[in-house]
């Protein structure tokens, strides 16, 4: 079967184990299907990355995102009541090329990643599948609640546009998928449903085995330019760190690691707090901490950092919201905490109870292996893309 894939972002990095969801989906689908990728590229794309993708895609069509393209897309978003993120991802050049190729290449099905690319595929006379990934409207609304003016107003405005578009574009696709049951409920789609297609973890790449000295008591890993992650890292450093000091009179050794660290985080670095930016091999961050702490209270979808830590044998303490996203159980796969004091108590438990720490680590590893396989995830998507299964 020939499948056209629409993506608002070039699916890189390709050299690392923590590859994007779309990359794993492409790799899995390529075993049975002929893939044609259509994507925008915001930054520089190397020939090496393109060649890597061509090993799994029959052809790759890349249109470079430009300021003029974004201006035109912004105007279209205003005109058609699209979310601004959808408008900024619209390229007339890419759209025209995509439509020309549908019949020319004998495309059988279209896989559209994110509502950002929905205008390219809505109501096209082919079998179509939309990957919402997360309930982004809810996520945007939560951002508005923790941001200051004028960002709170901008986020609230965009949240309404995203929510409206999530609902209105649903009937334009034959099938819809999303990562978690919680996000499916949050979408609240009228007369439409979504199949759950969870993320997976490459447990060959992420696996137990310390290659780095354990230099930190706790750590947080994630995109440090993303608002919910910024909030979580600040909560770990300031709230949990202070609660620990007040209780024990000593400082926790904390590692915060990830791309694009926000200036408000780098300013919090001390002798006991290291804010590490981009790491070529993120496994080194997991190997250097005793416990992963994820106090994320505003976010959607599955937190891959949780599953990566579990796969690496690192015990996890997280908020109830994060635990729901991966379906994990308190004191079986991880520990749940929702206040600074509760996090301190959970950290104390894991630091002082070696049997508990070992039990949590082992059960979490088995849980990830049994429930978050990319192979199983792609099998679900494969059936939804193949129209013959729907007869």
N, C-alpha and C positions, 0 to 999 in steps of 0.2 A: 504494500500500500504506500502511496506517495502522500506525505504529510507536510504541509506548510506550517512553519512555526514562527510566530510573531513575538518578538521580545523588545521591550523598551530599553534594554541594557545588554551590551555584549557580555555573554556568560563567562566572565573571567573572575579571579585568577584561575589558571588551568594547571599550574605546577604544584598546587598545594592540596592537602587532603580536605580542607574545609571549603570545597568548591560549592558554587551556587546550586540551588535546587534545580534550576533549569538544566545545568550541565549534566547532572545525574539522570534527569529525565531523558535528555537527548541520547546519552550514552546507552541507557537501557532500551529505548525505543529503536535505536539504530540496528539492533540485532535482528529485527523482523521487518523494519520499514525503511523506505527511502526518504530521508529528511531534507527539507529545503528551508534554511533559516533566513529570516528577514529581521534585521535589528538596527537600532540606532547606536551610535558610539559617541559618548560625550568626551572621553579623553583619548589618549593615544593608544592605538591597538597595534601590537607588534605583528610582524609577519609570522613569527613563531607561534603566536596564539591562534592566528588564522589557520595556519597549517595544521595545528593540533585539532581544531574544530572540523576541518575538512576530512579528517580521518573518520569522523562519525556522521558528518552531514554531506549529502551529495553536492550541495553548493551553499555558499554563504554570501548573502547580499547585505552589505553594510553601507549605511548612509550616515555621514558624519553630522552630528547635531551642531547647528550654528545659531548665533544670536538672532539672525533674521528668521530662521525657521521657528525659533521659540516665540518670537514676536507674533508671527502669523498664527501660530498655534494658540497663543494666549487670546488673540482676537476671536478665533473660532470657538474657544471655550466660553467666552462671554456671549457669543451669538447663539450657541447651541446648548447653553447651560451645562457644559461639561465641567468636571473638576479641573482646576488649573493644571494639576499634574498630568492629566490626560491631554490637555491642550499642548503643554510643553513637550509631550512625547509624539505629537503629530507631525509627520513630514509628508507633504504632498508628493515629493519625489519617491519616497519609499512606498507610499500607498499606491501610486500609479504603477510602479514596477511590480508590486505584489499582485494587483488585479490583472495585469497583462500576463503574468506567469501562470495563473490558475488553470486556464485552458491549454496554454502552450505546453505546460509541463505535465498536464493530466493529473492535477492535484485531486486526491480523494477526500482528504479531511484537513481541517485547520485547527491547530492548537494555539490558543491565544493566551499568553501569560500576562496577567494583571489587567484591570480595567483601563489602564493607561493605553493599551493597544486595542481596546474594544471597538473604536470607530472604524478600524481597518476591516473588521470581520463581521460586524453586525449585519444580519440578514443577507449575507452572501449565500448563494445557492450551492453550498457544500455542507457536509457534515462538520459542525463546529463544536469545540470544547473550550470553555473559558476557565482558567485557573485564577480564582480570586486570591489565593494564598491565605490572606488574613482579612478580617473585617476592618479595613483601613479607615472607614468612617468613624467607627467607635474609637479607634486609636487616635485619630485626629482630634476627636472631641475631648479625649482625656488629656491630650497635649494642651488644649486650650485652657483646661482647668488648672494646670500647673505652671502656665506661662504668664509673663507680665505683659501689660499693654505696651505696644499695639499687637504683639505676637498673639496674645490670647484671642483678640478680635479676629485676626487673620485666620488662625487655626479654626475658630468656631465657624467662620464663614465657609472655609474649605470643607470642614466636616459635614455641613449640611449638603453641599454640592456632591461630595463623595457618596454620602448615604443615599441621596436621591438617585444618583447614577448607578450605584450598585443594584438598586431595585429595578430601575427602568431598562437597563441593558440586559437583564437576565433573560427575558423572553426572546431576545435576538440570537440566543445560542441554544443548540440542541442539548448540550450537557454542561454542567458546571461542577467544579471541584473546589475544595477548600482544605486547609491543613488540619483543623481541629473541630471537634463537636461544639466547643464553646463559641468559636467564631461563626460556625454555621447558625447557631441560635441568634447571635448578634446581628447577622445580616437581615433576618426577618423577611425573607423573600416571599412575595405573594404568589401563590399557585406555582411555585418553582422549588426545586430542591437541589441540594449539592451532595455529591459523593465525597466522603472523607478520604483524602489521599495524603497521609502524613509524610513528613520529611523522614529521611533515613540517616544513618550514620555509617561511615566507612570504618568498620571495626578492625580492618587490616591496618589502616593508617593510624587511627586512634585506638591505642591498646595500652594495657598496664605495662609498666617497666620504666623505672626512673633513669633518665639519661642525664639529669641535672640535679645538683644538690638541692635539698629542700631548705630554702632560705627564708620562707615566709609562713606565718601561721595561717593566714587566709588570703584569698585573692578573688578578684572579679575580672572576667574576660568578656570583651564585646566591642562593638563599634562605639568608640568613645566620642563620636560626634552626633550620636543618636540620642534624642532627649530623654527617653525612659532609662537608657543606660547611664547617661550623665547623672540623672537623679539617683539611680541605684548606687553608683560609685561614690557620690557625695554622701549618701546615707551611710555607706560602709565606713568611710573615712571619718566623718564628723560625728554621726549619731552613735553608731556601734562602737567606733573607736573610743569615744568619750565615755560611753556606758561601761566599756571594759576597764578603762583607766579608773573610773570612779569606784568600781567594785574591787579591783585588784591592785591599784596603785602602780601599774606598769602599762606599757604601751604594746598593742598588738603590732606585729610586723605584717604589713599589708602590701600586696602587689595588685596594681590595677593595670591591666594590659589590653591593648587594642589599637586599631587604626584611628587616626584623626582625633587625638585627645583634645578635649575642649580646654580653653585657657583657664576656666574656673577650676578644672581638675589639676592641671599642672601646677597651679599656684598652691595646691594643698600638699605638695610633696615635702617630706621631712626626712630626718634620719631613719624613721621607722616606716615611712610611706613612700613607695616607689611608684611613679606613674610612668609606665613604659608605653611608648607609641608602637608603631608598626613592628611586628615580629615576623621574620621570614618563615619561622616554624613555630606556630602557636602552641604546639605540644610542649615546648620548653616552659611555657607559662604554667601549664597544668602540672608539669613535673616538679616545679619549684615551690608549689604550695601544698600545705597539709589538707586544706579544706577550701572548696569553692563556695563563696557566699554570694547569693543573688537576691538582694532585697528590691526586686522590681515590682512596683505596685501599679504602674501605668504602662501597659503594653498589650499586644495581641499576638496570637499565634503561638507556635512552639519556640521555645528558647533553645536553639541548638547548642549553646554553651553548656547547658545542663547535661544534655545527652553526651556531648564530647567529654566532659569531665567524668561522667559515669563510665564511659567506655575506656577511659584512661585509669580507672580505679581510684579516682579522687572522690571522697564523700562530699555530698552537696547539702547545703542548707539554703532554703529559698522561701519565698512568700507563698501563700495559698494559691494566688493567681498563677504563678509560674508552675506550681505542682499540677494544677488542673490541666495546663497546656500539654503536659507529657503523660498525664494519667497516673502519676506516681503516688505511692502511699507513704504516709508519715511513719517513721521508724521501721519501714520495710525497705524502701528504695532510697530514701533521703529523710532529712528532718525539715519540718515546716516551722517557720517563725514569722511573725507579723509586726513585732515591735523591736526596738533596739534591745530592750531587756531580754526578750525571748531569744533573739539572735545570740546574745552573750551567753545565755544558759545553754543553747544548743552547741555553740562552739566549745564551751567548757565540757559538755558531755562527750563530744567526739575527741577532744584532746586528752581527756583523762580516762576514757573507757576504751581500751584497745580492742576488746572483744566486739563492742558495738560498732566501732569504726570499721573493723574487718568484715563484720556481717553486712553492714550497709553497702560497703564497696563491692562485695561479691554479688549480693543480690541485685544491686543496681546494674552491674555489668551484664548479668544474665537477662535482666529486664530489657535492656537496650538491644541485646542480640536477638531476643525473641519478638520484640515489638516494633523495632525501627530499622527494618531492612529496606534498602533502596530497591532491591529486586522485587519484594512484595508490593512496594508502593507503585513501581512502574507497571506491574501486572494489572493493577486496578485501572490505571490510566490507559493502558493498552486496550483493554476491553471497551472502555468508553469511547475511545477514538475509532475503534473498528465498528462501523455501522452494522455489520452483519450480526453482531452480538445483540443488537437492539431490536431485531426483527421479531 
